[in-house]
């Protein structure tokens, strides 16, 4: 987040051939990685061996070896067990039971190569032995990591015992690890999960739907998994899916109960982050504005102008606790002169002038989440005003082309939007999250620059591009400057603010959308203002420039150009104590 925004009218809608190079494809959120259709390869089995029947004496000796081998295996003396089973088989090679026990010992000993070799011999003797085929598949799956061969043996086992839960689950796991058979995996999960009635399979189904942006079916699958899950993984997944869907009413209490009931789950931190964004929170917010002055001795007067952080629409209540000036190892309470438009004018006394002067503003900010939020503000619905900002680059013909391209795409959860405006914005924000790569750049650039530098955009470029697309579509859109609370920044100074958007829906009002957070939070910040968003202002309301400024005059006898002032500001946020 960088500077204030104003808007400029748009012109050409046609794409110049110079840009017709496939750049639009980056914004195609409906594109999925190509998926192949799985077809099981045939299993090559060794020819059946023609074993002679063992004599009674040899058979009885083999039985003794077999029984001693079982005792050794139960005592975990696997080397001894394997040796004894081999003795039994050598005396009575036609007895399948000895060979099956031998496979169990090899499996326990993790002797994968010998296990597969011997299992194939058993399967060659009895091709319908689906249990042995399954055992071979498990070896390929867990030990060798050859997922295709694993899938082939699981499919072979299923051909003799269809719908066996262990076989189906293993086949799904093997194909899922291959990652190129996603459609097969989804169809298998849809078909077999109700039959398997297993929490983990419902969980996997929910994840597949979530990857597709199908929030409704994802939440449904996780809900079913919750009824069977006593460990907590699906409960935490349900909170994430509900959060990503953007339908957040009641989720605060669900997240709280999930944290309390399943505190040891690996995903608890994401649930805590969601809970904190929904519950009421009081923050201590500190804004530091440092002046670095060259030629301070030539100053005649010096003062800050600051538009303070204010209350906002039942989302935040803001109290300015203190304003302090520091310089020359001295700190004083600042004298604030508030103008009619709310701007604070803070004069720096002459005895505080130095090469470095710090203004520190301390706020108490009380926040609560606004869900399904619409702000009735008819004073700022003049779309022509929003088109005046040159940084929106509305004369760039690529914006019209991108707008039309987004219109042509199909959104998975399109039935969740009641108006054409909301559906377009939902598609646009999804396209932006797909097409732009986030990189904090510390510069203030236009939408045209963003389209030339798709991999170097931060929240300013994300938000400006969304506003430009909305305006091209005839939807009023304005930018919001503020601050995003991140757990890793609590109690630390940071120069990074944040920027998001609001768009206007006829008959409903202005509602929020954060295109930057769409990249990881899906729909959570669509129509919702959450507790980690601190509102500063609508920059385009003001013609005076940035929210924070410094004004000065130099002594008439000196050259004012000798005075140079650099402003550096930072923020520090923590929980209010």
ABEGO torsion letter per residue (X at the ends): XBBBBBBBBBBBABBBAAABAGAAAAABAABBBBBBBBBBBBBBBBBBBBBBBBBAAAAAAAAAAAAAAAAAAAAGBAAAAAAAAAAAAAABAABAAAAAAAAAAAAAAGBAAAAAAAAAAAAAABAABAAAAAAAAAAAAAAAGBAAAAAAAAAAAAAABBGBAAAAAAAAAAAAAAGAAAAAAAAAAAAAAAAAGBAAAAAAAAAAAAAAGBAAAAAAAAAAAAAABAAGAAAAAAAAAAAAAGBABGAAAAAAAAAAABAABAAAAAAAAAAAAABBBBBBBBBBBBBBBBGAAABABBBBBBBBBBBBGGABBBBBABBBBBBGGBBBBBBBBBBAAGBBBBBBBAAABBABBBBBBBBBBBBBBBBGBBBBBAAAABAAAAAABAAAGAABAAAAAAAAAAAABBBAAAAABABAAAAAAAAAAAAAAAABBBBBAGBBBBAAAAAABAAABBAAAAAAAAAAAAAAAGBBBBBBBBBBBBAAABGBBBABBBBBBBBBBBGAEBBBBBAAAAAAAEAAABGBBBAABBBABBAAABAAEBABBBBBBBBAABBAAABBBBBBBBBBBBBBX
